[in-house]
Amino acid sequence: MATPKDQLKERIDRDISVPHSLTSDQELRKQKVRYWCRQLAHDLIDRMTPSRELSMALTHIEEAMLIACAGIDREPESSAR
């Protein structure tokens, strides 16, 4: 049976998935954002006990990822960093 931490990691892996098909520099940058958000979420899960605070932190990581990816999507293709 999966522990609460394992269940959280599975949820993060499902919710913050990293697509494998890259078509542009923007997609590559979005993939990097997703990767680092997922790494941070896993690190917090390993270091904290399941709690309201952990749940809120994970929610804010997902929110930050969505906002960052939306910002990358809004950039003109030629303005890649």
N, C-alpha and C positions, 0 to 999 in steps of 0.2 A: 504494500500500500504506500502511495506517495505521501511524503511529509508535506506540511503546509508550505515549506520553502520550495520544495520540488514543484508543487502545484503553482506557486507564484512564478517560478522560472518558466514553466510550460506556458503559462498565460502570456508572459512577456515575449517568449519566442513566437507565439502565435500572433500577438498584437503588434509587435515591432519586428515584422519580418523584413528581410533584406532580399529584394528581388534580384534574380541572377541575370536577367537580360538587360544590358545597358545599351542605350541608343544615342546618348549624348553626354557632354560634359556635365550638364545639369543633373542627369540621372546618376552619374558617378558621384557627384557631390551629395545628392540626396541619399545615396547608398551609404556614404561615409557618415552622414548625420544619424541614420538609423542604426548603423553598427555601433557608434559610440554611445548612443542613448541606451541601446540594449546592454552594452558592457557596463555602463553606470548602474542600470537597474539591477543587473545580476550582482554587482558588487554590493549594493545596498541590501539586497536580499540576504547575502552571505553574512553581512556585518550587523544586521538588526534582527530583533525578534519580531515576529508578526504582530503588527499593531496598527492603530489608526494612523499614526505618523508615517509608518512605512507605506501604507496604502495611499496616503496623500502625496508622499514623495514620488511614488510610481506614477500616480495620475499626472503630476506636474511634469515629470520627464516625458510622458507621452504627449502632453499638451505642447511642451517646448519643441518636440520633434515635429509635430504637425505644423506648428507655426513656422519653424525653420524651413521645412519642405515647401510650404506654401510660398514663403518668401523667395526661395530658389525658383519655383515655378513661375513667379511673376516677373522675374528678370528676363530681359531680352536675351536670346541665345548668344548674341555677340558680346555680352557683358560678363562672361564667365571669369571667375577669379583664378 
